[in-house]
Amino acid sequence: MNRFAALFLALTITLVTVSSTCAAAVNEPFHFTLQAKGGTDRIEANFSRDRGNNHNRWNSSFSAAQLPGLDQNSFRGSGSNAIRFALNRESGRLDCSGVGGNSRASGQCYYSPSQAFAAALAANGIPTVGSEDWLSLFALDVRRSLIDAVRAANYPSPTVEQLVSMTAVGVTGPYIEALARAGYRPKSLDTLVEFKAIGVEPEWIAGLTRAGYSRLPSDELVQLKALGVDGSYIQGFTAIGYRNLSASELVQMKALGVTADFARRVQGRLGPVSPDKLVELRAIGFDIDRR
C-alpha cells in the first residue's frame, strides 16, 4: 500500500485481530460502550477487545434507528436497566447486550459473518477470509456495491485489505465511474486508494483540463494535488505568459510559494525570467519592492 493511503488508514482505524479462520461466529466477545451525544439522537459507540498485547478497537456514531432493539427508555432513563441491540451490515451482524441508563451503556457483543456476503466474495474471486478479515470488513462497513464496481472497471480481484483500504478513504462505485469519465482509470487499486486519500476528485481534474492539462500521468496528478496546484493556479501564470509549464515546474513553484502575482511583479522589475529563476528568487527571499 502506498504511503498516502497507509497514513490515512493509520489515522482512521485500528483493524481487529483474531485467530479463527472460518466464516462462523466469532466466539470471543467484544466489549462495547454507548454514550448519547448531547442534544441529538446520535449515539457514540466504542467496541474493543484486549487479547494479551493486542488491543483491538473501533468506534462510530449511530442514530438510534441504526441500532435495532435498543430501548431508548431503558438507555436514556434513570437507573440500571438491561439493554440489547444489534448492528446489521452487509458483511455480518453484531449482537450486543449489557446494562444501561442515564444515556450510557456497556456490555458484550458477539459477531456473526454473513454467509451471503461470503458467497459474494467467493463469486468475485476474493480469497476465503479468516475472522480478522471479517471483523475488518464489518468495522469499515465494506459494501457489495464496491466489489461490483471494482469488477465492472475490470480491475483484478481485490484482496480484503484493498477493500478495507478503499472503503476507509471513501472510494465508491460512483467515484470510480466519475474518474473514468474524467479520463482516468488508475492502473492499480492501490493507486486508486492514493487518489482518493489525497483528494484527487473529478472536479479538480476538470479544473486542470480547463487550464490545458489533460491526461497527465497518475504520479504527476498526485504530485500536483499534494502541493495544492489547481486549475486557477495554472491559469494565473498562463495569463502573464508562462504557458506549458511542466508538472515538475509547477510543483517546485508551488512548494516555494511562487505565485502569479510574484511572477508578474518580478517581470515588472527584471523583465522576463524563467520558471527556474522565479524559484531561485523566491528561495533566496528576493525583495521585489527593494530599489
C-alpha positions as CSV (number, residue, x, y, z in Angstrom):
1,M,0.0,0.0,0.0
2,N,1.3,3.5,-0.8
3,R,2.3,5.9,1.9
4,F,-0.6,8.2,1.5
5,A,-3.2,5.5,1.9
6,A,-1.2,3.9,4.7
7,L,-1.0,7.1,6.6
8,F,-4.8,7.7,6.2
9,L,-5.6,4.3,7.4
10,A,-3.3,4.6,10.4
11,L,-5.1,7.7,11.4
12,T,-8.6,6.4,10.7
13,I,-8.9,2.8,12.0
14,T,-7.2,0.1,14.0
15,L,-8.0,-3.2,12.4
16,V,-9.3,-6.0,14.6
17,T,-7.2,-9.2,15.0
18,V,-8.5,-12.7,15.9
19,S,-7.4,-16.2,15.2
20,S,-10.3,-18.1,13.8
21,T,-10.2,-19.0,10.0
22,C,-13.8,-19.7,9.2
23,A,-16.9,-17.7,8.3
24,A,-18.6,-18.6,11.6
25,A,-19.5,-16.6,14.7
26,V,-16.5,-15.1,16.4
27,N,-16.9,-16.7,19.8
28,E,-14.7,-14.3,21.8
29,P,-16.8,-11.4,22.9
30,F,-16.2,-7.7,22.3
31,H,-16.7,-5.1,25.0
32,F,-18.9,-2.2,24.0
33,T,-19.8,1.2,25.4
34,L,-22.6,3.6,24.3
35,Q,-23.0,7.2,25.1
36,A,-25.6,9.6,23.9
37,K,-24.4,12.7,22.1
38,G,-25.9,15.6,23.9
39,G,-28.7,17.5,22.2
40,T,-29.0,15.0,19.3
41,D,-30.3,11.5,18.6
42,R,-26.7,10.4,17.9
43,I,-25.1,7.7,19.9
44,E,-21.3,7.2,20.2
45,A,-20.4,3.5,20.2
46,N,-17.0,2.0,21.0
47,F,-16.1,-1.6,20.5
48,S,-12.9,-3.2,21.9
49,R,-11.2,-6.5,22.7
50,D,-7.9,-7.0,24.5
51,R,-6.1,-10.2,24.0
52,G,-2.7,-10.1,25.6
53,N,-0.7,-7.4,23.9
54,N,-3.3,-7.0,21.1
55,H,-5.7,-4.1,21.7
56,N,-8.4,-4.1,19.1
57,R,-10.8,-1.1,18.9
58,W,-13.1,0.7,16.6
59,N,-15.7,3.3,17.1
60,S,-18.5,5.0,15.2
61,S,-21.6,7.3,15.6
62,F,-25.1,6.0,15.0
63,S,-28.6,7.2,15.1
64,A,-30.9,5.3,17.4
65,A,-32.6,3.8,14.4
66,Q,-29.3,2.2,13.3
67,L,-29.2,0.1,16.5
68,P,-32.2,-2.2,16.2
69,G,-33.6,-3.4,19.5
70,L,-32.1,-0.6,21.6
71,D,-34.9,0.5,24.0
72,Q,-34.5,4.3,24.3
73,N,-36.4,4.4,27.6
74,S,-34.0,1.9,29.1
75,F,-31.0,3.5,27.6
76,R,-31.7,7.2,28.4
77,G,-33.8,6.7,31.5
78,S,-32.5,6.7,35.1
79,G,-31.3,3.6,37.0
80,S,-29.6,0.5,35.7
81,N,-31.5,-1.4,33.0
82,A,-30.9,-4.4,30.9
83,I,-30.5,-3.4,27.2
84,R,-30.0,-5.3,23.9
85,F,-29.3,-4.1,20.4
86,A,-28.0,-5.4,17.1
87,L,-25.8,-3.8,14.4
88,N,-26.5,-5.1,10.9
89,R,-24.2,-4.6,8.0
90,E,-23.8,-6.4,4.7
91,S,-20.8,-8.3,5.9
92,G,-22.5,-9.6,9.1
93,R,-24.3,-8.9,12.4
94,L,-23.2,-7.8,15.8
95,D,-25.5,-8.8,18.7
96,C,-24.9,-6.9,22.0
97,S,-26.3,-7.0,25.5
98,G,-25.5,-5.3,28.7
99,V,-26.6,-2.7,31.2
100,G,-27.6,0.9,30.5
101,G,-29.2,4.0,31.9
102,N,-28.7,7.8,32.1
103,S,-27.7,7.8,28.4
104,R,-24.8,5.4,28.9
105,A,-24.4,1.6,28.4
106,S,-21.8,-1.1,28.4
107,G,-21.7,-4.8,27.9
108,Q,-20.6,-7.5,25.4
109,C,-21.1,-8.2,21.7
110,Y,-20.8,-11.3,19.5
111,Y,-20.2,-11.1,15.8
112,S,-21.7,-13.4,13.1
113,P,-20.4,-13.1,9.5
114,S,-22.9,-13.1,6.6
115,Q,-22.9,-16.3,4.6
116,A,-24.4,-14.3,1.6
117,F,-21.5,-11.9,1.7
118,A,-19.1,-14.8,2.0
119,A,-20.7,-16.2,-1.2
120,A,-20.3,-12.8,-2.9
121,L,-16.6,-12.8,-2.0
122,A,-16.1,-16.3,-3.4
123,A,-18.0,-15.4,-6.6
124,N,-15.7,-12.5,-7.3
125,G,-12.5,-14.5,-6.7
126,I,-11.7,-12.9,-3.4
127,P,-9.9,-15.5,-1.2
128,T,-11.7,-17.0,1.8
129,V,-11.0,-14.8,4.8
130,G,-10.5,-15.5,8.4
131,S,-12.1,-13.8,11.4
132,E,-9.6,-11.0,11.4
133,D,-10.6,-10.0,7.9
134,W,-14.3,-10.5,8.6
135,L,-14.1,-8.1,11.5
136,S,-12.2,-5.6,9.4
137,L,-14.9,-5.8,6.7
138,F,-17.6,-5.3,9.3
139,A,-15.8,-2.4,11.2
140,L,-15.4,-0.4,8.0
141,D,-18.8,-1.5,6.6
142,V,-17.5,-2.7,3.2
143,R,-20.3,-3.0,0.7
144,R,-21.1,-5.4,-2.1
145,S,-21.6,-2.4,-4.4
146,L,-17.8,-1.6,-4.1
147,I,-16.9,-5.2,-5.1
148,D,-19.3,-4.9,-8.1
149,A,-17.8,-1.6,-9.1
150,V,-14.2,-2.9,-9.0
151,R,-15.3,-5.8,-11.2
152,A,-17.1,-3.5,-13.6
153,A,-14.0,-1.4,-14.0
154,N,-12.0,-4.5,-15.0
155,Y,-9.6,-4.4,-12.0
156,P,-8.1,-7.7,-10.8
157,S,-10.0,-9.3,-7.9
158,P,-9.2,-7.2,-4.8
159,T,-7.9,-8.5,-1.5
160,V,-9.8,-7.9,1.7
161,E,-7.1,-5.4,2.7
162,Q,-7.7,-3.5,-0.6
163,L,-11.5,-3.5,0.0
164,V,-10.9,-2.2,3.5
165,S,-8.5,0.5,2.3
166,M,-10.8,1.7,-0.4
167,T,-13.8,1.9,2.0
168,A,-11.7,3.7,4.6
169,V,-10.7,6.5,2.3
170,G,-14.2,6.8,0.6
171,V,-13.7,5.0,-2.8
172,T,-17.1,4.1,-4.1
173,G,-18.6,2.9,-7.4
174,P,-19.7,6.5,-8.4
175,Y,-16.2,7.8,-7.7
176,I,-14.6,5.1,-9.9
177,E,-17.1,5.9,-12.7
178,A,-16.6,9.7,-12.3
179,L,-12.8,9.3,-12.6
180,A,-13.3,7.2,-15.8
181,R,-15.5,10.0,-17.3
182,A,-12.7,12.4,-16.5
183,G,-10.3,10.3,-18.4
184,Y,-8.6,8.4,-15.6
185,R,-8.5,4.8,-14.7
186,P,-5.7,4.2,-12.2
187,K,-3.7,1.2,-13.2
188,S,-3.9,-0.4,-9.7
189,L,-6.3,-0.4,-6.8
190,D,-3.6,1.0,-4.6
191,T,-3.2,4.0,-6.9
192,L,-7.0,4.4,-6.7
193,V,-6.8,4.5,-2.9
194,E,-4.0,7.1,-3.2
195,F,-6.1,9.2,-5.5
196,K,-9.0,9.3,-3.1
197,A,-6.8,9.6,0.1
198,I,-5.1,12.9,-1.1
199,G,-8.3,14.3,-2.7
200,V,-7.9,13.7,-6.4
201,E,-11.5,14.4,-7.4
202,P,-13.1,14.7,-10.8
203,E,-14.0,18.4,-10.3
204,W,-10.3,19.1,-9.6
205,I,-9.2,17.2,-12.7
206,A,-11.7,19.2,-14.7
207,G,-10.1,22.4,-13.5
208,L,-6.7,21.1,-14.7
209,T,-8.2,20.2,-18.1
210,R,-9.7,23.7,-18.5
211,A,-6.2,25.0,-17.8
212,G,-4.8,22.9,-20.6
213,Y,-3.6,19.9,-18.6
214,S,-5.3,16.7,-19.5
215,R,-4.3,13.1,-19.5
216,L,-1.5,13.7,-17.1
217,P,0.3,10.6,-15.7
218,S,-1.1,9.4,-12.4
219,D,2.1,10.2,-10.5
220,E,2.1,13.8,-11.8
221,L,-1.6,14.2,-10.7
222,V,-0.6,13.0,-7.2
223,Q,2.3,15.5,-7.0
224,L,0.2,18.4,-8.2
225,K,-2.6,17.6,-5.7
226,A,-0.2,17.0,-2.8
227,L,1.2,20.5,-3.3
228,G,-2.3,22.1,-3.8
229,V,-1.8,23.0,-7.5
230,D,-5.2,23.6,-9.2
231,G,-6.5,25.0,-12.5
232,S,-6.8,28.5,-11.2
233,Y,-3.1,28.5,-10.0
234,I,-2.0,27.4,-13.5
235,Q,-4.3,29.9,-15.3
236,G,-2.8,32.7,-13.3
237,F,0.6,32.0,-14.8
238,T,-0.8,31.4,-18.3
239,A,-2.3,34.9,-18.2
240,I,1.2,36.5,-17.8
241,G,2.9,34.4,-20.4
242,Y,4.0,31.3,-18.6
243,R,2.5,28.6,-20.9
244,N,3.1,24.9,-20.9
245,L,4.7,24.7,-17.6
246,S,5.7,21.1,-16.7
247,A,4.2,19.4,-13.7
248,S,7.7,19.4,-12.1
249,E,8.0,23.2,-12.6
250,L,4.5,23.8,-11.1
251,V,5.3,21.6,-8.1
252,Q,8.6,23.5,-7.4
253,M,6.9,26.9,-7.8
254,K,4.0,26.0,-5.6
255,A,6.3,24.4,-3.0
256,L,8.4,27.6,-2.7
257,G,5.3,29.9,-2.7
258,V,5.8,31.4,-6.2
259,T,2.5,33.0,-7.2
260,A,1.4,34.6,-10.4
261,D,1.4,37.9,-8.6
262,F,5.0,37.4,-7.5
263,A,6.0,36.4,-11.1
264,R,4.2,39.5,-12.5
265,R,6.0,41.8,-10.2
266,V,9.4,40.2,-10.9
267,Q,8.7,40.7,-14.6
268,G,8.0,44.3,-13.9
269,R,11.3,44.7,-12.1
270,L,13.6,42.4,-14.1
271,G,11.8,41.7,-17.3
272,P,11.0,38.1,-18.5
273,V,12.5,35.4,-16.3
274,S,12.4,31.6,-16.5
275,P,10.4,29.4,-14.1
276,D,13.6,28.2,-12.6
277,K,14.7,31.8,-12.0
278,L,11.4,32.5,-10.2
279,V,12.0,29.6,-7.9
280,E,15.6,30.7,-7.3
281,L,14.5,34.3,-6.5
282,R,11.8,33.1,-4.2
283,A,14.1,30.7,-2.4
284,I,16.7,33.5,-1.6
285,G,13.9,35.8,-0.4
286,F,14.2,38.3,-3.3
287,D,12.6,41.6,-2.3
288,I,10.5,42.7,-5.2
289,D,10.0,46.2,-3.8
290,R,13.6,47.0,-2.9
291,R,15.2,49.5,-5.2
